Amino acid sequence: MSRKKKRRAAPRGVVDITDLASNARGVGHVDGKAVFVADTLPGEQVLYRPTKSKRDFEEAALETLFSAAADRVTPRCQHFGLCGGCALQHVDGDAQLLFKQRQLLSALERVGHVAPETVLAPLSAARWQYRRRARLGVKYVAKKGGTLVGFRERGAPFIALLTRCEVLVAGVGDKLTDLAHMIDGLSIRGALPQIEVAAGDNAIALVFRVLEAPTDADCRILEAFGDEHGFSIYLQPGNESTIAPLSPDAPALYYELPGFDARLYFQPNDFVQIHAGINAAMVDSAIAQLQLAPTDTVLELFSGLGNFSVALARHVARVITVEGDTGLVERARENARFNRVANIEAHVDNLFEPSRRPEWLPARADKILIDPPRSGALEILPQIAATGASRIVYCSCHPATLARDADELVHRYGYRLEAAGVMDMFPHTAHIESMAVFVKTGD
């Protein structure tokens, strides 16, 4: 009988870290081959253990730190390194922002062949207990003592065994063990794969995905848990349209933008920006960068449930918003009515497959604000340019697609990149949110 040969472990090595990659791994070189070592920083010398070897590079884990960089700090979370939720807790907060700023400027130069005339000061706010939206995995594992609730392990599909999370909003991050123990007592504990967290200014909703119908006893346990810890409990037996509160008294979620006397309502499954403090600062900055006038017509694309719309409407004559999700557009209309603004025209359209001349496209827009998903806004750029808008503010969640679109706006459509900067929407992660300001050449 033949036996499989046991794969020999790749030899450990010593490397000097000289840079940080976009995924926040330290980069060094050994014999001309790049080595990416997790949890390391430029200026450090480390002993590493290879975890994946390719012809041109190796991925590796940190074994021994021989010399620490000045920006290194002690991670606040005891699960850092196991949990895949964070990648930068070992880095000073201000240094994290500089890393993200360098990544943004590098992408603009390499991909977009542009550089901003001004680098905007980073937008920063609370760096802990900030995350108001999250999807937590749930798994009953008898060998680990019961139910696990948390994020996936770093580089693995397994749910990390967590007792608390330092980035989830207060009231959720310190309740993971309580959640797990409560789920242990449900008859459907093996048919509950995830929990969606949605926190408003007024309440926190937990949406339990259930693959089997809970019993009456299960519902009583869930409701009692919500009452004890201040959660609104929702169940999701099917797709997102099936989400419903366990109690008819569940409060409608909302968040406020105090600078614009705005309150925006949302459903637990709606997209809202992760960080409430950065979101408010982002809206403030976008309004300032647009340099609005009372007579302006503003076009807002990828407008969601109206995150910017009410603020814009309070400053200009007319706001035209476009969003592809019908439910979000209805929420945007409701938010406009609640906030008593009547100069918003909300439209539903697929901005990734726009017609040459959409019916909502004005003959001229004075200013444009866009906030697209990671895939960017390439398909709609010809229509944006056709409006002749003098200023465009582009909020981005992916530097590479922002840079690609900046290349088009600057080199094809006659704009210059006046300013760009990062927003710390996801502290301690490698995720980069940014804002870019484009001005029509000659304006």
Secondary structure as the mmCIF struct_conf table of DSSP 4:
data_model
#
loop_
_struct_conf.conf_type_id
_struct_conf.id
_struct_conf.beg_label_comp_id
_struct_conf.beg_label_asym_id
_struct_conf.beg_label_seq_id
_struct_conf.end_label_comp_id
_struct_conf.end_label_asym_id
_struct_conf.end_label_seq_id
HELX_LH_PP_P HELX_LH_PP_P1 LYS A 4 ARG A 12
STRN STRN1 GLY A 13 ASP A 16
STRN STRN2 ASP A 19 LEU A 20
TURN_TY1_P TURN_TY1_P1 SER A 22 ASN A 23
BEND BEND1 ALA A 24 ALA A 24
STRN STRN3 GLY A 26 VAL A 30
TURN_TY1_P TURN_TY1_P2 ASP A 31 GLY A 32
STRN STRN4 LYS A 33 VAL A 37
TURN_TY1_P TURN_TY1_P3 ALA A 38 ASP A 39
TURN_TY1_P TURN_TY1_P4 PRO A 42 GLY A 43
STRN STRN5 GLN A 45 SER A 53
BEND BEND2 ARG A 55 ASP A 56
STRN STRN6 PHE A 57 SER A 67
TURN_TY1_P TURN_TY1_P5 ALA A 70 ASP A 71
STRN STRN7 ARG A 72 ARG A 72
BEND BEND3 ARG A 76 ARG A 76
TURN_TY1_P TURN_TY1_P6 GLN A 78 HIS A 79
STRN STRN8 PHE A 80 PHE A 80
TURN_TY1_P TURN_TY1_P7 GLY A 81 LEU A 82
STRN STRN9 CYS A 83 CYS A 83
BEND BEND4 GLY A 84 GLY A 85
BEND BEND5 ALA A 87 ALA A 87
TURN_TY1_P TURN_TY1_P8 GLN A 89 HIS A 90
STRN STRN10 VAL A 91 VAL A 91
HELX_RH_AL_P HELX_RH_AL_P1 GLY A 93 ARG A 110
TURN_TY1_P TURN_TY1_P9 VAL A 111 GLY A 112
BEND BEND6 GLU A 117 GLU A 117
STRN STRN11 THR A 118 VAL A 119
HELX_LH_PP_P HELX_LH_PP_P2 LEU A 120 PRO A 122
STRN STRN12 LEU A 123 LEU A 123
BEND BEND7 TRP A 128 GLN A 129
STRN STRN13 ARG A 131 ARG A 131
STRN STRN14 ARG A 133 VAL A 141
HELX_RH_3T_P HELX_RH_3T_P1 ALA A 142 LYS A 144
TURN_TY1_P TURN_TY1_P10 GLY A 145 GLY A 145
STRN STRN15 GLY A 146 GLY A 150
HELX_LH_PP_P HELX_LH_PP_P3 PHE A 151 PHE A 151
STRN STRN16 ARG A 152 GLU A 153
TURN_TY1_P TURN_TY1_P11 ARG A 154 GLY A 155
BEND BEND8 ALA A 156 PHE A 158
STRN STRN17 ILE A 159 ILE A 159
HELX_LH_PP_P HELX_LH_PP_P4 ALA A 160 ALA A 160
BEND BEND9 THR A 163 THR A 163
BEND BEND10 GLU A 166 VAL A 167
STRN STRN18 LEU A 168 LEU A 168
HELX_LH_PP_P HELX_LH_PP_P5 VAL A 169 VAL A 169
TURN_TY1_P TURN_TY1_P12 ALA A 170 ASP A 174
HELX_RH_AL_P HELX_RH_AL_P2 LEU A 176 ASP A 184
TURN_TY1_P TURN_TY1_P13 GLY A 185 GLY A 185
BEND BEND11 LEU A 186 LEU A 186
TURN_TY1_P TURN_TY1_P14 SER A 187 ILE A 188
HELX_RH_3T_P HELX_RH_3T_P2 ARG A 189 ALA A 191
STRN STRN19 GLN A 194 ALA A 199
BEND BEND12 ASP A 201 ASN A 202
STRN STRN20 ILE A 204 ARG A 209
BEND BEND13 LEU A 211 GLU A 212
HELX_LH_PP_P HELX_LH_PP_P6 ALA A 213 THR A 215
HELX_RH_AL_P HELX_RH_AL_P3 ASP A 216 HIS A 229
TURN_TY1_P TURN_TY1_P15 GLY A 230 GLY A 230
STRN STRN21 PHE A 231 GLN A 236
BEND BEND14 PRO A 237 ASN A 239
HELX_RH_3T_P HELX_RH_3T_P3 GLU A 240 THR A 242
STRN STRN22 ALA A 244 PRO A 245
BEND BEND15 LEU A 246 SER A 247
TURN_TY1_P TURN_TY1_P16 PRO A 248 ASP A 249
HELX_LH_PP_P HELX_LH_PP_P7 ALA A 250 ALA A 252
STRN STRN23 LEU A 253 LEU A 257
HELX_RH_3T_P HELX_RH_3T_P4 PRO A 258 PHE A 260
TURN_TY1_P TURN_TY1_P17 ASP A 261 ASP A 261
STRN STRN24 ALA A 262 PHE A 266
TURN_TY1_P TURN_TY1_P18 PRO A 268 ASN A 269
BEND BEND16 ASP A 270 ASP A 270
BEND BEND17 ILE A 274 ILE A 274
STRN STRN25 HIS A 275 HIS A 275
HELX_RH_AL_P HELX_RH_AL_P4 ALA A 276 LEU A 290
TURN_TY1_P TURN_TY1_P19 GLN A 291 GLN A 291
TURN_TY1_P TURN_TY1_P20 PRO A 294 THR A 295
STRN STRN26 THR A 297 LEU A 301
BEND BEND18 PHE A 302 PHE A 302
TURN_TY1_P TURN_TY1_P21 GLY A 304 PHE A 308
HELX_RH_AL_P HELX_RH_AL_P5 SER A 309 ALA A 313
TURN_TY1_P TURN_TY1_P22 ARG A 314 HIS A 315
BEND BEND19 VAL A 316 ALA A 317
STRN STRN27 ARG A 318 GLU A 323
BEND BEND20 GLY A 324 GLY A 324
HELX_RH_AL_P HELX_RH_AL_P6 THR A 326 PHE A 338
TURN_TY1_P TURN_TY1_P23 ASN A 339 ARG A 340
STRN STRN28 ILE A 344 VAL A 348
TURN_TY1_P TURN_TY1_P24 LEU A 351 PHE A 352
BEND BEND21 GLU A 353 GLU A 353
BEND BEND22 ARG A 356 ARG A 357
TURN_TY1_P TURN_TY1_P25 GLU A 359 TRP A 360
BEND BEND23 ALA A 363 ALA A 363
BEND BEND24 ASP A 366 ASP A 366
STRN STRN29 LYS A 367 ILE A 370
TURN_TY1_P TURN_TY1_P26 ARG A 374 SER A 375
BEND BEND25 ALA A 377 ALA A 377
HELX_RH_3T_P HELX_RH_3T_P5 LEU A 378 ILE A 380
HELX_RH_AL_P HELX_RH_AL_P7 LEU A 381 ALA A 386
TURN_TY1_P TURN_TY1_P27 THR A 387 GLY A 388
BEND BEND26 SER A 390 SER A 390
STRN STRN30 ARG A 391 SER A 396
BEND BEND27 CYS A 397 CYS A 397
HELX_RH_AL_P HELX_RH_AL_P8 PRO A 399 HIS A 411
TURN_TY1_P TURN_TY1_P28 ARG A 412 ARG A 412
BEND BEND28 TYR A 413 TYR A 413
STRN STRN31 TYR A 415 MET A 423
BEND BEND29 MET A 425 PHE A 426
TURN_TY1_P TURN_TY1_P29 PRO A 427 HIS A 428
BEND BEND30 THR A 429 ALA A 430
STRN STRN32 GLU A 433 LYS A 440
TURN_TY1_P TURN_TY1_P30 THR A 441 GLY A 442
#
